[in-house]
Amino acid sequence: MLDALLFACLACAQAVPVASPPEALAVDVELVLAVDISLSMDEKEFALQRAGYVEALRHPDFVQAVRSGNTGRIALAYFEWAGTVRDDAVITWRIIDSADSANSFADKVAARPFRSFRGTSISAALAFGAGLFDRTNFAGERSVIDISGDGPNNIGPPVTAMRDAAIAKGVVINGLPILINPSPTFSHLDQYYARCVTGGPGSFVLPIHAAAEFSTAIRRKLILEVTGIQDKARVTHVATDAPINCLQGERDRRFFSDPYFPELDR
């Protein structure tokens, strides 16, 4: 009798339809903003960078670009990185579809405390950014990581490996190299970003050479990413003919306090 009741209960359980996952919300682009806060960023650069993102997100031209897409909305996430990405450095996915939602996101960015820590791991930032696309309930026409920074990768896996892994997932990586105070031993950061960091269909690099360019450059970059404009040649202007060593940052770091990595000489 007990077996019969158990069988009947199992049959009832099997007859109950399994709830399907909620339908993904269509957006024009899933965009991740990855912002460098490493110690090489001085306080002035950090403040300018933060203000540039806040002003760009609030700007009517950005909101208009968002509203002009097929769905009239985008999904946006933001995080800050240095040698790693800390849990409290992330603003999780939000829908941007109006001036109100854009201003709300900008408020969250503006409210973040100013801080920095050691290391420049572009590779960790790319890996973390690519992983964010696995944790959304959106159906984006495009997936884009927008990464800014003022130095080369110098810790963690080789940046090209993480770039290639992200591109293989269908992610486009655009770069905003900051050359306001370029290192005398690494003055070609724009070429490094073009050769070693960015990639994917329509990817581009938009260097910043002066403090006054921050706000305009970030706004211009966000609008290009939101609208998906393909003619990027007019904004990149990065010559990549010169030989670029994508492991130079790791090699240079050996002369400071970090251990020697023998695999870099292979």
C-alpha positions in Angstrom: 0.0 0.0 0.0 2.8 2.4 0.9 4.6 1.6 -2.3 1.4 2.4 -4.3 1.0 5.7 -2.5 4.6 6.6 -3.1 4.3 5.8 -6.8 1.1 7.9 -7.0 2.9 10.8 -5.4 5.9 10.5 -7.8 3.5 10.4 -10.7 1.8 13.6 -9.5 5.1 15.3 -9.0 6.2 14.4 -12.6 2.9 15.7 -13.9 3.6 19.2 -12.5 5.2 21.3 -15.3 8.6 22.7 -14.5 8.6 26.5 -14.3 10.5 28.0 -17.3 13.0 30.7 -16.6 11.7 34.2 -17.0 12.1 35.6 -20.5 15.2 37.6 -21.0 14.7 41.3 -21.5 15.9 42.6 -24.8 18.4 45.4 -24.8 20.5 47.1 -27.5 23.8 46.5 -25.7 25.1 45.0 -22.5 27.9 47.4 -21.5 30.5 46.9 -18.8 32.6 49.9 -17.7 35.9 48.7 -16.2 37.7 51.6 -14.5 41.4 51.6 -13.4 42.0 52.7 -9.8 45.6 51.5 -9.5 48.2 53.4 -7.6 49.7 54.8 -10.8 46.6 57.0 -11.1 47.3 60.1 -9.1 44.5 61.8 -7.2 43.9 64.4 -9.9 43.6 61.8 -12.6 41.3 59.6 -10.6 39.0 62.6 -9.8 39.0 63.6 -13.5 38.2 60.0 -14.6 35.4 59.7 -12.1 33.9 63.1 -13.0 34.2 62.1 -16.7 32.1 59.0 -16.3 29.5 60.8 -14.1 29.2 63.7 -16.6 29.0 61.4 -19.6 26.2 59.3 -18.0 24.2 62.4 -17.2 24.7 64.0 -20.6 21.6 64.4 -22.8 23.5 63.1 -25.8 24.2 59.8 -24.0 20.5 59.5 -23.0 19.5 60.3 -26.6 21.9 57.6 -27.9 20.3 55.1 -25.5 16.8 56.0 -26.5 17.6 55.8 -30.3 18.3 52.1 -30.3 15.9 49.3 -31.4 14.7 48.7 -27.8 15.5 52.2 -26.4 17.4 50.7 -23.5 20.7 49.2 -22.5 22.0 47.2 -19.6 25.0 48.8 -17.8 27.4 47.5 -15.1 30.4 49.3 -13.6 33.5 48.1 -11.6 36.8 49.5 -10.5 40.0 47.4 -10.7 43.7 47.4 -10.0 45.7 44.3 -9.2 42.4 42.5 -8.7 38.7 43.3 -8.5 37.2 43.6 -5.1 33.6 42.7 -4.3 32.7 46.1 -3.1 34.0 47.8 -6.3 31.1 46.6 -8.4 27.8 48.4 -9.4 25.7 45.5 -10.7 23.6 45.5 -13.8 21.0 48.2 -14.2 18.7 49.1 -17.1 19.3 52.5 -18.6 16.3 53.8 -20.6 15.8 57.4 -19.5 17.4 60.4 -18.0 16.2 59.3 -14.6 17.8 55.9 -14.8 21.0 57.4 -16.3 21.2 59.9 -13.5 20.5 57.2 -10.9 23.4 55.2 -12.2 25.6 58.3 -12.3 24.7 59.0 -8.6 25.9 55.5 -7.7 29.3 56.1 -9.4 29.7 59.6 -7.9 29.0 58.2 -4.4 31.8 55.7 -4.5 34.7 56.4 -2.1 38.0 57.4 -3.7 40.6 54.7 -3.2 43.4 52.8 -5.0 45.5 49.8 -4.5 48.6 48.0 -5.9 49.0 46.3 -9.3 47.6 46.7 -12.8 45.9 43.5 -13.9 44.1 44.3 -17.1 43.8 40.5 -17.5 41.9 40.1 -14.2 39.6 43.0 -15.2 38.8 41.5 -18.6 38.2 38.1 -17.0 35.9 39.6 -14.4 34.1 41.8 -17.0 33.5 38.9 -19.3 32.1 36.9 -16.4 29.5 39.5 -15.7 27.8 38.7 -19.0 27.1 35.2 -17.6 25.0 36.7 -14.7 22.4 38.7 -16.6 18.8 38.2 -17.6 19.2 40.3 -20.7 19.2 39.5 -24.3 21.7 42.1 -25.7 22.4 42.6 -29.4 26.0 43.3 -28.4 28.2 42.7 -25.4 30.9 45.3 -24.8 33.6 45.9 -22.2 34.8 49.5 -22.0 38.2 49.4 -20.2 40.2 52.5 -19.1 43.7 52.5 -17.7 47.1 54.4 -17.5 49.5 51.4 -17.7 50.2 48.0 -19.1 49.2 44.7 -17.5 51.8 43.8 -14.9 50.3 41.1 -12.8 48.1 38.1 -13.3 47.7 36.0 -16.6 48.9 37.4 -19.9 46.4 40.0 -21.1 46.2 38.6 -24.6 44.9 35.3 -23.2 42.1 37.0 -21.3 41.3 39.2 -24.3 41.1 36.2 -26.6 38.9 34.3 -24.2 36.5 37.2 -23.9 36.4 37.7 -27.7 35.7 33.9 -28.1 32.5 34.5 -26.0 31.4 37.2 -28.4 32.5 40.2 -26.3 33.9 43.3 -27.9 36.6 45.1 -25.9 37.2 48.9 -26.4 40.0 50.8 -24.7 40.4 54.2 -23.2 44.2 54.5 -22.5 45.1 57.5 -20.4 48.3 59.2 -21.5 48.2 62.4 -19.4 51.4 61.5 -17.5 52.9 58.7 -19.6 55.7 56.6 -18.1 59.1 57.4 -19.7 59.6 53.7 -20.1 56.1 53.0 -21.5 54.9 56.0 -23.6 53.1 53.9 -26.2 50.1 52.8 -24.1 47.7 53.6 -26.9 49.5 51.2 -29.2 49.7 48.6 -26.5 45.9 48.8 -26.0 45.3 48.5 -29.7 47.6 45.5 -30.1 47.2 43.7 -26.8 44.0 44.7 -25.0 41.1 45.5 -27.4 39.4 43.3 -29.9 36.2 42.0 -31.4 34.1 43.3 -34.3 34.3 47.1 -34.5 36.5 47.5 -31.5 38.4 50.7 -31.1 40.9 52.7 -28.9 40.3 56.3 -27.9 43.4 57.7 -26.1 43.2 60.6 -23.7 46.3 62.9 -23.9 45.1 65.9 -21.8 43.0 66.3 -18.6 40.6 68.6 -20.5 39.7 65.6 -22.8 38.4 63.3 -20.1 34.7 64.3 -20.1 34.3 64.7 -23.9 36.3 61.5 -24.7 34.3 59.3 -22.2 31.0 60.7 -23.5 32.0 60.2 -27.1 33.2 56.6 -26.3 29.9 55.7 -24.5 27.8 57.1 -27.4 29.8 55.0 -29.9 29.4 51.9 -27.8 25.6 52.4 -27.3 24.8 53.2 -30.9 27.1 50.5 -32.3 28.5 52.8 -35.0 31.0 50.8 -37.0 33.1 53.6 -38.6 35.6 53.8 -35.8 38.6 54.8 -38.0 37.9 58.5 -37.5 38.3 58.3 -33.8 41.1 55.8 -33.2 44.2 57.2 -34.9 46.5 54.7 -33.3 49.5 53.5 -35.3 50.3 49.9 -34.5 53.2 49.3 -37.0 55.8 49.6 -34.2 56.7 46.3 -32.5 54.7 46.0 -29.3 55.6 43.5 -26.5 52.4 42.5 -24.8 54.4 41.2 -21.8 56.4 44.3 -21.3 54.5 45.3 -18.2 55.2 42.0 -16.6 58.9 42.2 -17.5 59.2 45.8 -16.2 57.6 44.8 -12.9 60.5 42.3 -12.2 62.8 45.2 -11.5 60.6 46.3 -8.6 59.4 44.3 -5.7 57.6 41.4 -7.4 59.0 37.9 -7.9 60.7 36.9 -11.1 58.5 34.9 -13.5 60.7 32.6 -15.6 57.9 31.7 -18.0 58.1 35.2 -19.4 61.4 34.4 -21.0 60.1 31.4 -22.9 
